[in-house]
Amino acid sequence: MKKVLLVLTMVALTFSMNAQVTISYEELSSSTKRPRGIITEYVTSLGDTLKIGDKIAFANPSNGNNSFVYIWEMSAMSNPVLASIRAQGFESQIIKMRVLGTKRRGYTISIVGKTAMGLSRYYIQYEKALSVNEVKTDKLNREQAISKLKEAKELFELDMISKEEYDAIKLELTPIIKNK
């Protein structure tokens, strides 16, 4: 009987440790414990949902040396290096998602993606890459929203758009700018 209970406990622990998890940026950034389980879905700070198998499009490198700062390339036989400008425009398929960090520093998500040849991997610190526009997204970040609102204001002042159109754009962009 003890052996049966021990086996059942081991099986239950195995399944609970490998549970598939959906996690959001808010949960992760405010968490005091490292999330357990296999992360299969992640809701970003902008509200996009990333899943295993989805593709992430690389935008422009943010480093002055034509390399990405938050996207690393690593092959099986070498040390990690910053992804070069050659990765610009590439769509990397998500293989897995990992939680990085400590209780003291806080937790962030790291995404492992395929490279063009498939022999090495991209490691992407997604939220940081998103903040400096190293990855493309359909949603606007705060800086892009401010820029779009300034452009709309200039168009309004030039009588290219009406007051109603400007107010509609302002109403749409205000929550993004105020981070709500």
N, C-alpha and C positions, 0 to 999 in steps of 0.2 A: 504494500500500500504506500509506503514511504517513497519507493522508487517511482511509482505512478505519479504521485504528487510532485516529486522533483522534476520529472519529465514534463508534466503539464505546466509547471511554473517556468521552466526553461523555454518552452514553446511560447508561452504568453509573453515573456520578456522579449524574446526575439521579435515577435510581431509588433509589440509596442515600441521597440527601439527603431524599427524600420518602417514606421507608419509614414504614409505620404502626407506632406504638410503643404498648406497654402499659407503664405506669410505676406504681410504688407510692410511697407517702409515704416509706417507709424508704429506698428507692433515691434518691429526689429529695433528701431532707434530708441524706443522707450523701455525695452526689455532689460531686466536685470539678470536674466538667466539665458544661456545659450539655447536656442531652440533645438529640439531633438527631432529626429526623423529625417526622411529624405524629402528635400524641398522640391516640389514638382511645379509650383506656381508661385509667382512673386508679383505683387501689386506695387508699382513704383511710386515715387513721390508725386508724380504727375497724374497718377491714376491709371496708367497703362498696365495691362496684365501680360506678363511674360511666362511662357510655359516651356517645358522641355520639348525640343523639336522646332520651336519658333526660330525665326532668324532675326539677328540684330545687324542693322546696317551701320557701317562705320562712316563717319563724316570726315571732318578735317582734323589733322593733327593740331594740338594746342601748343606744342613745343616749338620754339624758334628754330630748332635743328631738324625740322621736318620729320619729327617722330611723335608718336602718341605718348602721353604721360600716364594715362590710366589704363592703357591696353598693352599687355605684355605678350610676347610670343615665346613659347618654350617648346623645344623638341626633347625627345627622350634622352638624347646624349649630350645636351649642353645646358648652360645656365640660361635663365630667362633674360631676354633683352626687350627693350622698348620696341613696340611694333613700328615699322617704318612707314613712310608715306605711300609705299606700294600697297598697303592695306586699305587705303582710302577708297571708299565706294564699295568695298567688299561686304557681302552679307554672310555672316558667320552663324551657323546653326548651333543652338544651345544644346550642349550635351548634359551638363549638370549645373546645379547651383550650390554654392557653399556659403556658410556663414563665417566671416572673419571677425576678429577682434577679441576683446576681453571685457570683463565686467566693468573695469575701471575706464577703459577707452571707449567703450560702446561697441555695438555690433553693426556690421554692414554686410551686404551681399556681394559675393564674387561669382561671376558667371564664367564657366568654362565653355569655349566654343571651338568649332572645327576651323582649321585653316584651309586654304585653297587646295593644297596637295593632300591634306589629311594626315600627314606624318607628324605634325606638331600641333600644339593647341594654343588658342588665345585665352588669356586670363584677363577678365574685364572687371574692374571695380566700377560697377554700373552707375551708381548714383553720382560718383565723382566725375566719371566720363560724361554723364548726362549734363552735369552742371557747367562743363567747359565745352559743350557741343561736340564731343568726340564721337558720340553715337547719335544717329538720327531718330527722331520720334515725330509722330503726327501732332502731338500736343505741344503747346507753347510753354517755355519756361518763363520765369519772371522777367529776365532781361529782354527776351523776344517780345513779351507782351508790352513792356514799357516802350520799346522801339516802335511797335505797331501803333500804340496809342499816340505817340509823338507824331508819327507820320499822318495819322488821321486828323490830328489837331491842325497840322500844317495844311492839309487838304481842305479842312473846314475854313481856315482863315483865308485861303485863296478862293473860296466859294466854289470849290470843286465837288464838295459833298454838302448835303443839307444838315441842319442842326439835329434833326431826327436820326439821320444816319450816324452822325458823330456820337450822339447819346447812346445809340444802340451798341456801337463798338465799345464805348466806355463802360457800359453796363456789363458787357460780356468779358472785358479784360480786367475789371477791377478785382474780382476774387483771385485771379491769378497773381496780380501785382501785390495784393495784400496777403498772399500765401494762405488763402482760406479754401 
